[in-house]
Amino acid sequence: MTRKKVKLAFITNDSARKATFKKRKKGLMKKVSELSTLCRIDACAIIYSPYDNSPEVWPNTMGAQRVLA
């Protein structure tokens, strides 16, 4: 069974938009972690959110600086 294609459109409901953002952010962080582990590469993710004052960094700030240097 295949998944339905998601119709991309702006989510007008604030709470639903925030919940969707959190779920997709968690999924993206997991994918970066898996890519780094499976391919033995240095990877980092920096996500700026309209809901937080500071960005979320994976694996951590020092690890991201090492990858970007």
N, CA, C and O atoms as a CHARMM CRD file, in Angstrom:
* protein
*
  276
    1    1 MET  N      0.84000  -1.17100   0.00000 PROA 1      0.00000
    2    1 MET  CA     0.00000   0.00000   0.00000 PROA 1      0.00000
    3    1 MET  C      0.89000   1.24000   0.00000 PROA 1      0.00000
    4    1 MET  O      1.83100   1.33200   0.78800 PROA 1      0.00000
    5    2 THR  N      0.60000   2.17300  -0.86300 PROA 2      0.00000
    6    2 THR  CA     1.40500   3.38700  -0.96100 PROA 2      0.00000
    7    2 THR  C      0.76900   4.52100  -0.18300 PROA 2      0.00000
    8    2 THR  O     -0.42700   4.51700   0.10700 PROA 2      0.00000
    9    3 ARG  N      1.59000   5.47300   0.14000 PROA 3      0.00000
   10    3 ARG  CA     1.07800   6.65300   0.84600 PROA 3      0.00000
   11    3 ARG  C      0.42500   7.60500  -0.13800 PROA 3      0.00000
   12    3 ARG  O      0.77300   7.64000  -1.31900 PROA 3      0.00000
   13    4 LYS  N     -0.54000   8.38500   0.37300 PROA 4      0.00000
   14    4 LYS  CA    -1.14900   9.40500  -0.45800 PROA 4      0.00000
   15    4 LYS  C     -0.18400  10.56600  -0.61400 PROA 4      0.00000
   16    4 LYS  O      0.59700  10.85400   0.29300 PROA 4      0.00000
   17    5 LYS  N     -0.23200  11.22000  -1.73600 PROA 5      0.00000
   18    5 LYS  CA     0.58700  12.39700  -1.94400 PROA 5      0.00000
   19    5 LYS  C      0.03000  13.52800  -1.08900 PROA 5      0.00000
   20    5 LYS  O     -1.17100  13.79800  -1.09500 PROA 5      0.00000
   21    6 VAL  N      0.91200  14.17400  -0.36300 PROA 6      0.00000
   22    6 VAL  CA     0.50900  15.26800   0.50800 PROA 6      0.00000
   23    6 VAL  C      0.37000  16.53700  -0.32800 PROA 6      0.00000
   24    6 VAL  O      1.28900  16.92000  -1.05300 PROA 6      0.00000
   25    7 LYS  N     -0.76400  17.16900  -0.22000 PROA 7      0.00000
   26    7 LYS  CA    -0.98000  18.42600  -0.92700 PROA 7      0.00000
   27    7 LYS  C     -0.34300  19.53100  -0.10300 PROA 7      0.00000
   28    7 LYS  O     -0.75700  19.78900   1.02800 PROA 7      0.00000
   29    8 LEU  N      0.65300  20.17500  -0.66400 PROA 8      0.00000
   30    8 LEU  CA     1.35800  21.21600   0.06100 PROA 8      0.00000
   31    8 LEU  C      0.59000  22.52500  -0.01000 PROA 8      0.00000
   32    8 LEU  O      0.33600  23.06800  -1.08500 PROA 8      0.00000
   33    9 ALA  N      0.23300  23.00600   1.15200 PROA 9      0.00000
   34    9 ALA  CA    -0.47000  24.27100   1.26800 PROA 9      0.00000
   35    9 ALA  C     -0.20600  24.82800   2.66200 PROA 9      0.00000
   36    9 ALA  O      0.08000  24.07400   3.59200 PROA 9      0.00000
   37   10 PHE  N     -0.29900  26.11300   2.80500 PROA 10     0.00000
   38   10 PHE  CA    -0.09500  26.74700   4.09400 PROA 10     0.00000
   39   10 PHE  C     -1.15400  26.26600   5.07700 PROA 10     0.00000
   40   10 PHE  O     -2.33800  26.22000   4.74300 PROA 10     0.00000
   41   11 ILE  N     -0.73500  25.91000   6.28100 PROA 11     0.00000
   42   11 ILE  CA    -1.66000  25.46200   7.32500 PROA 11     0.00000
   43   11 ILE  C     -2.12000  26.70400   8.08500 PROA 11     0.00000
   44   11 ILE  O     -1.32400  27.35700   8.76000 PROA 11     0.00000
   45   12 THR  N     -3.37200  27.01500   7.97500 PROA 12     0.00000
   46   12 THR  CA    -3.88200  28.25100   8.57300 PROA 12     0.00000
   47   12 THR  C     -4.09500  28.14200  10.07700 PROA 12     0.00000
   48   12 THR  O     -3.98500  29.14100  10.78800 PROA 12     0.00000
   49   13 ASN  N     -4.39900  26.94600  10.57100 PROA 13     0.00000
   50   13 ASN  CA    -4.61500  26.74400  12.00100 PROA 13     0.00000
   51   13 ASN  C     -3.26100  26.78100  12.71500 PROA 13     0.00000
   52   13 ASN  O     -2.38500  25.96300  12.43600 PROA 13     0.00000
   53   14 ASP  N     -3.09400  27.74300  13.64400 PROA 14     0.00000
   54   14 ASP  CA    -1.80300  27.94200  14.30700 PROA 14     0.00000
   55   14 ASP  C     -1.33100  26.70800  15.07500 PROA 14     0.00000
   56   14 ASP  O     -0.16900  26.31800  14.95900 PROA 14     0.00000
   57   15 SER  N     -2.20500  26.09900  15.84600 PROA 15     0.00000
   58   15 SER  CA    -1.77900  24.94000  16.64200 PROA 15     0.00000
   59   15 SER  C     -1.45000  23.74600  15.75400 PROA 15     0.00000
   60   15 SER  O     -0.50800  23.00800  16.04300 PROA 15     0.00000
   61   16 ALA  N     -2.19500  23.54700  14.69800 PROA 16     0.00000
   62   16 ALA  CA    -1.90300  22.45000  13.76700 PROA 16     0.00000
   63   16 ALA  C     -0.59200  22.70400  13.03400 PROA 16     0.00000
   64   16 ALA  O      0.17700  21.77300  12.79800 PROA 16     0.00000
   65   17 ARG  N     -0.33100  23.95900  12.67100 PROA 17     0.00000
   66   17 ARG  CA     0.91600  24.31000  11.98700 PROA 17     0.00000
   67   17 ARG  C      2.11600  24.06700  12.89600 PROA 17     0.00000
   68   17 ARG  O      3.13700  23.54300  12.45100 PROA 17     0.00000
   69   18 LYS  N      1.99500  24.44600  14.16900 PROA 18     0.00000
   70   18 LYS  CA     3.08300  24.24500  15.11900 PROA 18     0.00000
   71   18 LYS  C      3.32900  22.75800  15.35500 PROA 18     0.00000
   72   18 LYS  O      4.47900  22.32500  15.43100 PROA 18     0.00000
   73   19 ALA  N      2.26500  21.97800  15.47100 PROA 19     0.00000
   74   19 ALA  CA     2.40600  20.53300  15.67100 PROA 19     0.00000
   75   19 ALA  C      3.05500  19.87400  14.45500 PROA 19     0.00000
   76   19 ALA  O      3.91300  19.00400  14.60700 PROA 19     0.00000
   77   20 THR  N      2.65800  20.27700  13.26700 PROA 20     0.00000
   78   20 THR  CA     3.24100  19.73700  12.04300 PROA 20     0.00000
   79   20 THR  C      4.71100  20.11800  11.95000 PROA 20     0.00000
   80   20 THR  O      5.54000  19.29400  11.56300 PROA 20     0.00000
   81   21 PHE  N      5.04100  21.34400  12.29700 PROA 21     0.00000
   82   21 PHE  CA     6.43100  21.78700  12.27700 PROA 21     0.00000
   83   21 PHE  C      7.27800  20.93200  13.21100 PROA 21     0.00000
   84   21 PHE  O      8.36500  20.49300  12.83400 PROA 21     0.00000
   85   22 LYS  N      6.79000  20.69300  14.42700 PROA 22     0.00000
   86   22 LYS  CA     7.54900  19.90900  15.39800 PROA 22     0.00000
   87   22 LYS  C      7.76700  18.48100  14.90700 PROA 22     0.00000
   88   22 LYS  O      8.86100  17.93700  15.05900 PROA 22     0.00000
   89   23 LYS  N      6.73600  17.86700  14.31900 PROA 23     0.00000
   90   23 LYS  CA     6.85500  16.49200  13.80500 PROA 23     0.00000
   91   23 LYS  C      7.84900  16.42400  12.66000 PROA 23     0.00000
   92   23 LYS  O      8.68300  15.51900  12.61700 PROA 23     0.00000
   93   24 ARG  N      7.77200  17.36500  11.73200 PROA 24     0.00000
   94   24 ARG  CA     8.67500  17.35600  10.57700 PROA 24     0.00000
   95   24 ARG  C     10.10600  17.68300  10.98700 PROA 24     0.00000
   96   24 ARG  O     11.05500  17.15000  10.41100 PROA 24     0.00000
   97   25 LYS  N     10.26500  18.55300  11.97600 PROA 25     0.00000
   98   25 LYS  CA    11.60300  18.87200  12.47400 PROA 25     0.00000
   99   25 LYS  C     12.22900  17.63400  13.11500 PROA 25     0.00000
  100   25 LYS  O     13.40700  17.34600  12.90400 PROA 25     0.00000
  101   26 LYS  N     11.44900  16.91900  13.88400 PROA 26     0.00000
  102   26 LYS  CA    11.94600  15.69100  14.51900 PROA 26     0.00000
  103   26 LYS  C     12.34500  14.67300  13.45600 PROA 26     0.00000
  104   26 LYS  O     13.38200  14.02200  13.58300 PROA 26     0.00000
  105   27 GLY  N     11.53500  14.52700  12.41000 PROA 27     0.00000
  106   27 GLY  CA    11.84100  13.60300  11.32400 PROA 27     0.00000
  107   27 GLY  C     13.09100  13.99900  10.56700 PROA 27     0.00000
  108   27 GLY  O     13.88800  13.14200  10.18600 PROA 27     0.00000
  109   28 LEU  N     13.27100  15.30300  10.34600 PROA 28     0.00000
  110   28 LEU  CA    14.45600  15.79300   9.65000 PROA 28     0.00000
  111   28 LEU  C     15.71700  15.53100  10.46400 PROA 28     0.00000
  112   28 LEU  O     16.73400  15.11200   9.91100 PROA 28     0.00000
  113   29 MET  N     15.66100  15.77100  11.76200 PROA 29     0.00000
  114   29 MET  CA    16.81000  15.50900  12.63200 PROA 29     0.00000
  115   29 MET  C     17.16700  14.02200  12.62700 PROA 29     0.00000
  116   29 MET  O     18.34400  13.66100  12.62700 PROA 29     0.00000
  117   30 LYS  N     16.15300  13.17000  12.62200 PROA 30     0.00000
  118   30 LYS  CA    16.39200  11.72000  12.57700 PROA 30     0.00000
  119   30 LYS  C     17.07000  11.33400  11.26100 PROA 30     0.00000
  120   30 LYS  O     17.99200  10.51800  11.25700 PROA 30     0.00000
  121   31 LYS  N     16.62300  11.91300  10.15100 PROA 31     0.00000
  122   31 LYS  CA    17.22100  11.61300   8.84100 PROA 31     0.00000
  123   31 LYS  C     18.68800  12.04300   8.78700 PROA 31     0.00000
  124   31 LYS  O     19.52200  11.31700   8.24600 PROA 31     0.00000
  125   32 VAL  N     19.01100  13.20700   9.33900 PROA 32     0.00000
  126   32 VAL  CA    20.40100  13.67200   9.34200 PROA 32     0.00000
  127   32 VAL  C     21.25100  12.72400  10.19100 PROA 32     0.00000
  128   32 VAL  O     22.37600  12.39100   9.81800 PROA 32     0.00000
  129   33 SER  N     20.72000  12.30100  11.31200 PROA 33     0.00000
  130   33 SER  CA    21.43400  11.36200  12.17200 PROA 33     0.00000
  131   33 SER  C     21.68400  10.03800  11.45100 PROA 33     0.00000
  132   33 SER  O     22.79100   9.50100  11.49800 PROA 33     0.00000
  133   34 GLU  N     20.66200   9.51700  10.78800 PROA 34     0.00000
  134   34 GLU  CA    20.79300   8.26000  10.05300 PROA 34     0.00000
  135   34 GLU  C     21.79700   8.39600   8.90600 PROA 34     0.00000
  136   34 GLU  O     22.61600   7.50200   8.69400 PROA 34     0.00000
  137   35 LEU  N     21.74100   9.48600   8.17900 PROA 35     0.00000
  138   35 LEU  CA    22.67100   9.71700   7.07600 PROA 35     0.00000
  139   35 LEU  C     24.11000   9.74700   7.58500 PROA 35     0.00000
  140   35 LEU  O     25.00500   9.16600   6.97200 PROA 35     0.00000
  141   36 SER  N     24.32100  10.41900   8.69400 PROA 36     0.00000
  142   36 SER  CA    25.64700  10.51600   9.28000 PROA 36     0.00000
  143   36 SER  C     26.15300   9.14700   9.72700 PROA 36     0.00000
  144   36 SER  O     27.32100   8.82000   9.51900 PROA 36     0.00000
  145   37 THR  N     25.29500   8.35600  10.33100 PROA 37     0.00000
  146   37 THR  CA    25.68100   7.03700  10.82200 PROA 37     0.00000
  147   37 THR  C     25.90700   6.05300   9.68300 PROA 37     0.00000
  148   37 THR  O     26.93000   5.36900   9.65200 PROA 37     0.00000
  149   38 LEU  N     24.97200   5.97500   8.75300 PROA 38     0.00000
  150   38 LEU  CA    25.04200   4.97400   7.69000 PROA 38     0.00000
  151   38 LEU  C     26.16100   5.23200   6.69300 PROA 38     0.00000
  152   38 LEU  O     26.77400   4.29000   6.19100 PROA 38     0.00000
  153   39 CYS  N     26.43200   6.49200   6.40400 PROA 39     0.00000
  154   39 CYS  CA    27.42400   6.83500   5.38500 PROA 39     0.00000
  155   39 CYS  C     28.75800   7.28300   5.97300 PROA 39     0.00000
  156   39 CYS  O     29.69000   7.60300   5.23400 PROA 39     0.00000
  157   40 ARG  N     28.84900   7.30600   7.29400 PROA 40     0.00000
  158   40 ARG  CA    30.05400   7.75000   7.98400 PROA 40     0.00000
  159   40 ARG  C     30.53300   9.10200   7.46500 PROA 40     0.00000
  160   40 ARG  O     31.69700   9.26900   7.09800 PROA 40     0.00000
  161   41 ILE  N     29.62600  10.04800   7.44400 PROA 41     0.00000
  162   41 ILE  CA    29.96400  11.40000   7.02200 PROA 41     0.00000
  163   41 ILE  C     29.72100  12.35600   8.17500 PROA 41     0.00000
  164   41 ILE  O     28.94700  12.07000   9.08900 PROA 41     0.00000
  165   42 ASP  N     30.38700  13.48400   8.11800 PROA 42     0.00000
  166   42 ASP  CA    30.11400  14.54500   9.08200 PROA 42     0.00000
  167   42 ASP  C     28.94700  15.36000   8.54300 PROA 42     0.00000
  168   42 ASP  O     29.00400  15.87900   7.42800 PROA 42     0.00000
  169   43 ALA  N     27.91000  15.46500   9.32500 PROA 43     0.00000
  170   43 ALA  CA    26.73000  16.22000   8.91100 PROA 43     0.00000
  171   43 ALA  C     26.22600  17.02800  10.09800 PROA 43     0.00000
  172   43 ALA  O     26.45700  16.67400  11.25400 PROA 43     0.00000
  173   44 CYS  N     25.54600  18.10000   9.79400 PROA 44     0.00000
  174   44 CYS  CA    24.91700  18.88400  10.84600 PROA 44     0.00000
  175   44 CYS  C     23.62200  19.46800  10.30300 PROA 44     0.00000
  176   44 CYS  O     23.42100  19.56400   9.09300 PROA 44     0.00000
  177   45 ALA  N     22.76300  19.84900  11.21200 PROA 45     0.00000
  178   45 ALA  CA    21.51100  20.50200  10.84600 PROA 45     0.00000
  179   45 ALA  C     21.31200  21.69000  11.78000 PROA 45     0.00000
  180   45 ALA  O     21.48000  21.57800  12.99400 PROA 45     0.00000
  181   46 ILE  N     20.95800  22.80500  11.20400 PROA 46     0.00000
  182   46 ILE  CA    20.66100  24.00500  11.98000 PROA 46     0.00000
  183   46 ILE  C     19.28300  24.47800  11.53800 PROA 46     0.00000
  184   46 ILE  O     19.08500  24.83800  10.37800 PROA 46     0.00000
  185   47 ILE  N     18.33700  24.47600  12.46300 PROA 47     0.00000
  186   47 ILE  CA    16.95800  24.82800  12.13300 PROA 47     0.00000
  187   47 ILE  C     16.52700  26.03400  12.95900 PROA 47     0.00000
  188   47 ILE  O     16.50400  25.99300  14.18900 PROA 47     0.00000
  189   48 TYR  N     16.19300  27.09000  12.26200 PROA 48     0.00000
  190   48 TYR  CA    15.64300  28.28800  12.90300 PROA 48     0.00000
  191   48 TYR  C     14.12500  28.16600  12.90800 PROA 48     0.00000
  192   48 TYR  O     13.51700  27.84100  11.88800 PROA 48     0.00000
  193   49 SER  N     13.52900  28.42500  14.04100 PROA 49     0.00000
  194   49 SER  CA    12.09700  28.26500  14.20000 PROA 49     0.00000
  195   49 SER  C     11.43400  29.58600  14.56100 PROA 49     0.00000
  196   49 SER  O     11.99900  30.38900  15.30300 PROA 49     0.00000
  197   50 PRO  N     10.24000  29.80700  14.03600 PROA 50     0.00000
  198   50 PRO  CA     9.50600  31.00800  14.46000 PROA 50     0.00000
  199   50 PRO  C      8.95200  30.86400  15.88500 PROA 50     0.00000
  200   50 PRO  O      8.44000  31.82500  16.46100 PROA 50     0.00000
  201   51 TYR  N      9.06200  29.64400  16.44700 PROA 51     0.00000
  202   51 TYR  CA     8.51300  29.37700  17.77200 PROA 51     0.00000
  203   51 TYR  C      9.56300  29.42200  18.87200 PROA 51     0.00000
  204   51 TYR  O      9.21100  29.42800  20.05200 PROA 51     0.00000
  205   52 ASP  N     10.85200  29.45500  18.51300 PROA 52     0.00000
  206   52 ASP  CA    11.94100  29.47400  19.48800 PROA 52     0.00000
  207   52 ASP  C     12.84700  30.66200  19.21400 PROA 52     0.00000
  208   52 ASP  O     12.94900  31.13500  18.08200 PROA 52     0.00000
  209   53 ASN  N     13.50500  31.13900  20.26800 PROA 53     0.00000
  210   53 ASN  CA    14.42900  32.26300  20.12100 PROA 53     0.00000
  211   53 ASN  C     15.76500  31.83400  19.54000 PROA 53     0.00000
  212   53 ASN  O     16.38000  32.58000  18.77900 PROA 53     0.00000
  213   54 SER  N     16.21900  30.63700  19.89400 PROA 54     0.00000
  214   54 SER  CA    17.51600  30.17400  19.41200 PROA 54     0.00000
  215   54 SER  C     17.32000  28.98700  18.45900 PROA 54     0.00000
  216   54 SER  O     16.33800  28.25400  18.57600 PROA 54     0.00000
  217   55 PRO  N     18.24300  28.80100  17.52700 PROA 55     0.00000
  218   55 PRO  CA    18.10100  27.69900  16.57100 PROA 55     0.00000
  219   55 PRO  C     18.37300  26.35500  17.24000 PROA 55     0.00000
  220   55 PRO  O     19.08800  26.28400  18.24000 PROA 55     0.00000
  221   56 GLU  N     17.79700  25.29100  16.68200 PROA 56     0.00000
  222   56 GLU  CA    18.09300  23.94300  17.15100 PROA 56     0.00000
  223   56 GLU  C     19.20900  23.40100  16.27300 PROA 56     0.00000
  224   56 GLU  O     19.12900  23.44500  15.04500 PROA 56     0.00000
  225   57 VAL  N     20.25200  22.88700  16.91700 PROA 57     0.00000
  226   57 VAL  CA    21.43700  22.43500  16.20700 PROA 57     0.00000
  227   57 VAL  C     21.64100  20.95500  16.49900 PROA 57     0.00000
  228   57 VAL  O     21.56200  20.51100  17.64400 PROA 57     0.00000
  229   58 TRP  N     21.91000  20.19000  15.41800 PROA 58     0.00000
  230   58 TRP  CA    22.25500  18.77900  15.58700 PROA 58     0.00000
  231   58 TRP  C     23.62100  18.54700  15.00200 PROA 58     0.00000
  232   58 TRP  O     23.86300  19.06400  13.91200 PROA 58     0.00000
  233   59 PRO  N     24.52500  17.83900  15.59500 PROA 59     0.00000
  234   59 PRO  CA    24.42500  17.10900  16.85700 PROA 59     0.00000
  235   59 PRO  C     24.51800  18.02900  18.06600 PROA 59     0.00000
  236   59 PRO  O     23.82500  17.81400  19.06100 PROA 59     0.00000
  237   60 ASN  N     25.36000  19.04300  17.99200 PROA 60     0.00000
  238   60 ASN  CA    25.42400  20.10400  18.99600 PROA 60     0.00000
  239   60 ASN  C     26.15500  21.28700  18.35300 PROA 60     0.00000
  240   60 ASN  O     26.60700  21.19700  17.21200 PROA 60     0.00000
  241   61 THR  N     26.26500  22.37400  19.07800 PROA 61     0.00000
  242   61 THR  CA    26.86900  23.56700  18.50100 PROA 61     0.00000
  243   61 THR  C     28.32300  23.33600  18.10700 PROA 61     0.00000
  244   61 THR  O     28.74500  23.75500  17.02900 PROA 61     0.00000
  245   62 MET  N     29.09300  22.67500  18.96800 PROA 62     0.00000
  246   62 MET  CA    30.50000  22.40900  18.66300 PROA 62     0.00000
  247   62 MET  C     30.63900  21.46900  17.47200 PROA 62     0.00000
  248   62 MET  O     31.52500  21.65600  16.63800 PROA 62     0.00000
  249   63 GLY  N     29.77600  20.46100  17.38300 PROA 63     0.00000
  250   63 GLY  CA    29.81800  19.54100  16.26100 PROA 63     0.00000
  251   63 GLY  C     29.49600  20.23800  14.94400 PROA 63     0.00000
  252   63 GLY  O     30.11500  19.94900  13.91900 PROA 63     0.00000
  253   64 ALA  N     28.53800  21.14600  14.96900 PROA 64     0.00000
  254   64 ALA  CA    28.17800  21.89700  13.76800 PROA 64     0.00000
  255   64 ALA  C     29.31700  22.81900  13.35100 PROA 64     0.00000
  256   64 ALA  O     29.59600  22.95700  12.16000 PROA 64     0.00000
  257   65 GLN  N     29.97800  23.45300  14.31900 PROA 65     0.00000
  258   65 GLN  CA    31.10600  24.32100  13.98400 PROA 65     0.00000
  259   65 GLN  C     32.24500  23.51700  13.36700 PROA 65     0.00000
  260   65 GLN  O     32.92400  23.99900  12.46000 PROA 65     0.00000
  261   66 ARG  N     32.46000  22.29400  13.85200 PROA 66     0.00000
  262   66 ARG  CA    33.50600  21.43300  13.29500 PROA 66     0.00000
  263   66 ARG  C     33.19100  21.04600  11.86700 PROA 66     0.00000
  264   66 ARG  O     34.08700  21.01700  11.02300 PROA 66     0.00000
  265   67 VAL  N     31.92700  20.74800  11.57900 PROA 67     0.00000
  266   67 VAL  CA    31.52400  20.35700  10.23300 PROA 67     0.00000
  267   67 VAL  C     31.63300  21.54300   9.27700 PROA 67     0.00000
  268   67 VAL  O     32.07600  21.38400   8.14000 PROA 67     0.00000
  269   68 LEU  N     31.23500  22.71800   9.72800 PROA 68     0.00000
  270   68 LEU  CA    31.20500  23.89300   8.86000 PROA 68     0.00000
  271   68 LEU  C     32.57200  24.54600   8.66800 PROA 68     0.00000
  272   68 LEU  O     32.75600  25.34600   7.75100 PROA 68     0.00000
  273   69 ALA  N     33.51900  24.20900   9.52300 PROA 69     0.00000
  274   69 ALA  CA    34.86700  24.82000   9.40800 PROA 69     0.00000
  275   69 ALA  C     35.68000  24.21400   8.29900 PROA 69     0.00000
  276   69 ALA  O     36.82200  24.61700   8.08000 PROA 69     0.00000
